[in-house]
Amino acid sequence: MFQKWHLFTPGPVPVAPEVLLAGARPTPHHRLPEFSAVLSEIREDLQYLFQTRRPVFFFASSGTGAMEAAVANLFSPGERVLVVRGGKFGERWGEIAEAYGLQPVYLDIPWGEAVSPEAVERALSENPGVAAILLQAHETSTGVKHPVREVAEVAHRAGALVVVDAISALGVYPLPMDEWGLDVVVAGSQKSLALPPGLSFVALSERAWERVEKAESPRYYFDLRREWKAYQKETTAYTPAVSLLLSLRESLQLIRKIGLERLFAHYALVSRACREGVLALGLEIFPRVPCEALTMVKLPEGVDGGALTRLLRKRYGVVLAGGQGQLKGKVVRITHMGHQSPLEGVLALSALEVGLSELGWPVKIGAGVARALEIIREHAEEVYA
Ligand SMILES: *Cc1c(COP(=O)(O)O)cnc(C)c1O
């Protein structure tokens, strides 16, 4: 009746009105000089966001497209890569690698746990000749944050490249591509970039780029050699998603205005407040090493995640995500990504409280919210000054 949607799903995420409006302008022609100027601006701001001096490429696809582009441009059939597999998106790296005829070596870890650099080191020494390690920065399906920086150090010592799926991580916590020596960083529009779905991004280190010329995997739309030629002429190889790019320009300007440091501080604060709120309710956080993009709550025995998310959606317009794969029905995910104000995570917590109570779980209403607010009260002045 009074339905207003509050989206807390890990993609799509809420988009700022000015970003949406930017994309609603009449479509400019993508081969005109005016649009080249837009592209230049976007490309510069993307370098700021990726913290790199390397070019950042984009495609009209969901994030998975840029993952595929990374595999198609770097490797040849038969090559071996190490895949960190501890969730749905780690599995996806493996599936793409297999589709391209690579020979993935799997480093399997239990869902909810982060990979250890020691395990990576061991796997690399047991499998000499592995060309690269493929992993997620945030494994969105388990809420885990992997130690990308440490993994990169270990991989480089073994002569392997590091390919990072940062689709739910870029812009959420520090992931300085050049400083950490990340060889490939992949991003997507509808998660941490706070845009509608439909754009994907990939940036490559110089070392990774050397492979692009030699890789023997078939590729056409995702061929970075063509994109690089077009990039140098201030255009794109094919018709870009013009309206989304106008939105992207606006979103990147907002990010620049806020500044990466403050953005990271915001995510660190709201995610911590939410986690502590969950704990104050007597619930548990699912991942052992939680990321800042979302809070994954382990549901108590007897509470069905599907029933909870349905109730919250129908009665309160609050959209939380359930679990995927083996976690279906057992967890709910509260996402912090996107256009959210400092107290919106508290709204999600309040929904969790009331929903659990309505489903008969004995929750002390207000306990989680109170704890979250205490934490925000304590730090808001530093973060939002
Ligand atoms: C969502 C997600 C993907 C897949 O992105 P799509 O845009 O749905 O193709 C891949 N990796 C991670 C870590 C994600 O969160």
PDBQT file of the ligand as one rigid body, heavy atoms in Angstrom, charges set to zero:
ROOT
HETATM    1  C1  LIG A 401      27.922 -10.364  -8.933  1.00  0.00    +0.000 C 
HETATM    2  C2  LIG A 401      29.281 -10.909  -9.031  1.00  0.00    +0.000 A 
HETATM    3  C3  LIG A 401      29.738 -11.487 -10.202  1.00  0.00    +0.000 A 
HETATM    4  C4  LIG A 401      28.866 -11.626 -11.422  1.00  0.00    +0.000 C 
HETATM    5  O1  LIG A 401      28.506 -10.394 -11.924  1.00  0.00    +0.000 OA
HETATM    6  P1  LIG A 401      27.310 -10.256 -12.993  1.00  0.00    +0.000 P 
HETATM    7  O2  LIG A 401      27.264  -8.770 -13.158  1.00  0.00    +0.000 OA
HETATM    8  O3  LIG A 401      26.093 -10.825 -12.349  1.00  0.00    +0.000 OA
HETATM    9  O4  LIG A 401      27.740 -10.963 -14.205  1.00  0.00    +0.000 OA
HETATM   10  C5  LIG A 401      31.012 -11.985 -10.230  1.00  0.00    +0.000 A 
HETATM   11  N1  LIG A 401      31.808 -11.894  -9.167  1.00  0.00    +0.000 NA
HETATM   12  C6  LIG A 401      31.414 -11.320  -8.005  1.00  0.00    +0.000 A 
HETATM   13  C7  LIG A 401      32.357 -11.254  -6.861  1.00  0.00    +0.000 C 
HETATM   14  C8  LIG A 401      30.134 -10.806  -7.905  1.00  0.00    +0.000 A 
HETATM   15  O5  LIG A 401      29.743 -10.231  -6.757  1.00  0.00    +0.000 OA
ENDROOT
TORSDOF 0
